[in-house]
Amino acid sequence: MPTRSAALTHASDLADFVAASPSSYHAAEEVARRLQEAGFTRLDETDAWPAQPGGRFVVVRDGAAIAWAVPADAAATTPVHVLGAHTDSPGFKLKPKPTIGSRGWLQAAVEVYGGPLLNSWLDRELRLAGRLALADGRVLLAATGALLRLPQLAIHLDRQVNEALTLDRQTGTQPVWGLGEPESADLLGELATAAGVDAAEIRGFDVVVADAARGAVFGKDDAFFASGRLDDLASVHAGVVALIEAAGGSSARSPSSSACIPMLAAFDHEELGSESRSGAAGPFLEDVLARVYASLGADDSERRRAFAASWHLSSDVGHSVHPNFAHKHDPVVQPVLGSGPILKINANQRYATDAVGAATWAAWCEQAGVSSQEFVSNNAVPCGSTIGPITATRLGIRTVDVGIPILSMHSARELAGVSDLYDLSRVARAFFAG
């Protein structure tokens, strides 16, 4: 079927996207690279921005990226449709003195980032990725190939391991990367070599650990897609694909007429609570929107009118029902891989979806020809949250929380449905069409 072929093509492109995005900084740059290749103009926050009608733009702030396309007939009260997602994932981050070792082994000193499923990182080939700040003021991205591994203790040395495996967050999570004494080795040197610079020039770094394996399609009828960082690069990728199409593909300019300004906002630090200058609780989106509407001649009242007619689609992964642990899920509402994207609902506003948002989401899905599922937590299991309530509170824009169902959330390697990934991008296109 053409749709199945398109879904597999989408999954393959997502695998490329994740491979190019081992850190939030790489993800933001990959968003910008793809959009620039499609004809978007990259802006710098320190520059004056050009007049915007008919233009397509992208701006990067640290590990976050925001991109938008302004119709040629856009006015001061034209609403914006923002698809929000995030570029970071739970895992590990290098500590300030990263080269350590013990008993002839070289190890990496790491700090736990967010809430990873620690055991899932065992016995995998891992890589380092992030940004390096140099003495001359340059900031470069760097990523190694497979370099590290967090080896599990053999069962012969822990006969109760299958009854209870618990990793100490300090002593049990320091991966090995070589043999020798730490005094004669330099882990940062591996990153410096990858970046083509002298390690002595490094003055600061933000470096994380990432799974080195490429995303893969498998299962009966190629139903499954497994990869690191699906939370939430699956949404970022869907947004990039949809925005390029909404903005006129690779043509030179945006469509001449549209009901809204389509915008992708890929934030950093969601896994930590979003409270940073590049997180959803920070000023990045508001800063960009202020400049966009200023370029359209909007005064404060007109911008508020535009916001009142705008929408934010907060897209992040949610839980599919687990066949081995169905009791952990709501007994009735049980989304499953391959049955469509999910609408996320919570009575305590952990998700921002309300009745009007649910109805509007249904309309976008119908327009895209996509089936949707609902997600709600079991009352006895605490519900996570997203950027949705944060941006709704900060900007007052109507917000709907959605995503795709996955298994193994916060694992080093998560599991999604191939068709769901593609269907999310199809709904995003309908959303951007206004």
N, C-alpha and C positions, 0 to 999 in steps of 0.2 A: 504494500500500500504506500502511496506517496507520503502520507503522514508519518508512517513508521520510518521511512527512509529519511524524512526531514528530522524526525526526533533523534535518530542515530547520528546524523550529521551535526545536530545541535550538541549532543553529548560529546562527540569527538572534539568540537570546538571548545566546549567547556573544559575538557581535559587539557587542551593547549593553554587555556586561560589560567587554570589553577597552576600548571607547571611554571608559567611565567610570573606567578604571584605568590611566592613562598612567604612573603611578609606583607604587612599592610602597606608599606611604602612601595613595594614592587607592584601590589595590586592597583594602587592609585596611579602609578606610572603606566601600567598596562591599560587601564581605562583611558588615560589621556592619549597614549600611543594609538590605540585602535580608533579613537574618535578623530584624532588629527589625520590619520590615514583616510578616514571617511570625509574629510573636508572641514572639520571643526577647527576653529582658531583657539590656540592656547593663550590664556591671559595670565598676567602676573598681578598679584594683589597690590604690589607697590606702584603699578603703572596706572595712568588714567585709562579707563575703558572706552572703547569706541561706541558710537551710536549703535543700537542693537537691532532694530526691526530688520528682519530678513537674515540675521546673522546666526551662526552656530558657534558655541563657545564651550570651553572647558577650563577649569582652574583647579589646581592641586594645592592643598595645604597639608604638609607633612604626609600622613598616611591616609588622607581623605581626598576625595575628588567630587566636584559638582559640575555637571554639564547640562546645557539647555539649548533649545532652538527657538528663536523668536520669529513668529510669523511676520511677513512683510506688512500686514495690516494690523499688527498688535497695537493696542491703545493703552492708556494709563490704567484702565480698569479690567484689562484682559486677565482672567484667572490663570493660575499656575497649577499644573498637575505634577506633583513630586512623587517619584518612586524612591523611597528611602530604604537603604540596606546598610550593611557594615562590612569592613575589609579585614577586621581582625578575627582571630580564632583562639580558643583556649590552647595552652601548651606550656612552653618554657622560654624564658628570656635569659640571655647571658648576664651574669653578675659583673661588677666593675673589674674584678681580677679573675678572669675566666679560666686561666690555665692552672689546673691543679693536678694532683696525681697521688697514687698510693701503690705500694708494692710492685713498682716497675710498670705500672699502667699510667698513661696520660688520660686525664679526665677533664670534662668541661664543668665549670661551676655555673649552675643555672638556678633561676628563681622561678617558681610556679607562676604562670600567667593565667589569670581567670580561674575557671573551674574545669580543668581537663579530666577526662576519665583516665587516671594515671596508668592503670594496668595496660591500657591499650597501646601505650608507647613502648612496651617491652619488646625486645627482639625484632626491631625494625631498623632498616637503614635510614638514617636521618641526615639532614643537611642544615647548614646555617645560612641565614639570610637576613638582611636588614640594611641600615645605612651607616656610613662612616663619615664623621666630621673631621676634616684635616686641618693641619696647622695653617695652611694658606687660605682658609675660609671656604674651601670647596666642600660640598656634601655629595658623596657618591653612594650609589647602591652597589651592594655586593652579595653574591650568593655562591656557596660551594656546591659541589656535587655531593654524592653520598660520602659522609665523613665520620659520622658518629653512630653509636648503638648503645642502647640501655639493656645490658644482658641480664636475663633472669637467673636466679639461683637454681641450680639443678635440683630435681626432685629428690635425689639421693641425699642431699644436704638439708632438706626440709620436707620430711615425710608428711607433714600436715598441710602442705601448700594447697592441695585441692579442696581442703575444708575451709581455709581462710587465707587469702593472700592480701596483705596490707603493706603498702609501700610507705616507709617513712618519708615525708616530704623533703627532708634535708638529706639524710644519708642514703636513701634508696633511689634517688632520682638524678644522680650525676653520671652522665653517659661517658663511655670510653671513646677515645679517638686516636689512640696510638700507644706506642711502647716507649719507655724511657723515663727520664726524670724531668719534672716540671721546670726545674731551673734552667734546663737546656732546650726548652721548647716554647713555642708561642702560638697559641690558638688564633690570636688575631692576625698572625702572619698568614694563616690560611685564607682569611678573608681579604687581606691586603693583596695577596697574590691574585686572587680571583678578580679584584678590582684594578689590578695593574698599578699599584702604588706601593710605597715603602711603608712598612708597618710602623716605623718610627715617626711617621707623619700623622698618625691617628691620635686625635685629641679627645674624641668622644664617639660613642657608638650606641645604636639601638638595634640589637640583633636577637632574633628568635630562632628556635629550632622548628624544623618542618619535616614532614614525611617526604622521603626522597622518591617514593614510588609514584608512577603516573596513574591517573584515573583510568578505570577500565570498565567496559560493558561486559556483562556475563549473565548467566541464568537462562532458563527456558524462554525461548523467543526473544532473547536479548532484553529481558525486562529490567535488569538491575544496572545501576551505575555506582561504583564504589570509588571514593577519592578522599584525600585529606581536604579540609577547609571548605566543605560544602556549606557549612555554617560560617559565613553566609555568602561565599563567593558564587553560589548557585543563583542567588538573587541579584548580585552585582552584575554577573554575566548576562542574565536575562534582561536587565535594565539597559545594558550597553547595546545588546542586539536590537531591542525594541526601539531605543532612542535613535539609532542610526536609521532605521526604517522610517520612523515618524518624521525625522528631519530631512527626508528625501533621499535616503541611501547615500551613494557616493557623489550625487550631484553637487553643484557648487553652492547652492543656497537652500534655505528652508522653504517649505511650501508657502505660497503667497497668501493663503488664508487658512485659519484654523480657529477652533473654539477655545484653545488654551495654549499656554506656553508649556511644552513638555520638558521636564527636568529630572535628572538622575542625581540623587544625593547619596554618595557612598561614604559613610562616616567611619572613623576609627574608634577604638576603645569601648565598643558596645559591651564587650565581655567584662569590662571593669566598672560599668555603670554609666558610661558615656560622658563623664564629667572631665572634659579636657577641651583645649582650643580647637581640636579637630573632631570632637565627639558630638553626638546629637544634642547633648545638653549645653554645649558651648555655642558661640555666636556665629559659626561659619555660615550656616544656611541663611540666617537672618542678615548677615553682612552681604551675602551674594544677592539675596532678594532685594535688599535696599538699593543696591547699585543697579540691578536690572530695571527696577521700576523708576529709578531716577532718570535712567537713560530714555525712558518712555515719557518723561515729563510729568510723572505722577506726583501729586502732593500727598501729604499724610492721609488725608481723607480718602483719596482715590486708591491709594495702596491698601487701605483697610477694606474698602469695597471689593477690591480684587481678591484679597484673602478670604473674605466672607463667601465668595463663590468658588474657592479653590478646594482641591483635594490632596491629601497625602496618603499614598498607598505604602504602608509600612510592611515591607516584605522580608520575612525571616523564616527559618525552618521551624517545623513543629513535629510533634511525635506521631508517628504511625503506630497503630496497635501492634504490640509485640506478641507473636504467636506463643512464646514460652512464658510470658508474664502478662497475660491479658487482664488479670485482676488489678494491675496497676493503673489501668485506663478506666475511663467512664464506661459503665456497663452497656450503654446504648450507643453513644456517639463514638465510633471507633474507625477513624480514617485509616486507609491502607494504601500502600504504594501502588501506583498505576491507575488510580481512580480519580485523579485530578488534583489541582491545587487546593489548599485548605483556607477556610475563613476562620479566624481565631477569635474566640469569644470568652470573656471572663466577667462575672458579675461584679468583681472588685476592681475593675478597670486596670488590671494587669495588661490587658489588651484594650485598645481604644475603640473597637468596633461597637456600634449601636445599631438600632433597627434601620435607620436611614442608610447607614453605611452598608449594612448587609444587603439591602435591596439594590443599592447602586452597584455593589460588587456583583450581584447576580446578573444585572444588566450588562456589565462589561464582559462577564463570562459568556452570556448568551450571544452577545455581539461577536465574540471570538470563536464561538462554536465549541466551547470547552465546558466539561462537567466540573463541578466543584464539590468539595466535602466540607463539613464543619468539624472544628476541633474545640473541645472543652475538657478541662482537667477533671480527674476523679477528685471528689471533695476531700478525700483523705490524703491527697498528694499535693504538696505546695505547687503553685503555678508560677512559672517564670514570667519574665516580662520582656519588652522590646523597646525600640526607639519610639514606637507609636505614641504612647502616653506622654513621652517627654516632649516631642515636637508639637503635639496637640496643646500641651500646657504652655509651651514657650511662645507659639505663634498664633494659636487659636484657629488653625486650619482644620477642617473636618478630616478625620483620620480613620482609616480602616486597616486592621491588622490581618495580614494574609501570609501565605508562604507555600512551601511544599512539605509533605510528610516525609520523614526520614526515620531510619533506625540508627542506633549507635551514636546519638547526638553527643557531641563533645569528645568523641573518640578520635584517635589519631587518623582514623580512616572511617568515614561515615557512608551510609547506604541510602541511595535514593532510587526512585523509579525513573527510567529513561523518558517515558511519556510525560510524566509530571514536570520534568525540567523544561521540556519543549512547550508544554501547555502554559506554564507560567509566563514564558516569553510572549506567547500569543495573547494572553490577557493583558500583559503590559502594553502591547501595541494598541489594543482597544482603549486602554486607559489613556495613553498618550494622544490618541486621536480625539479625545474630548467627548 
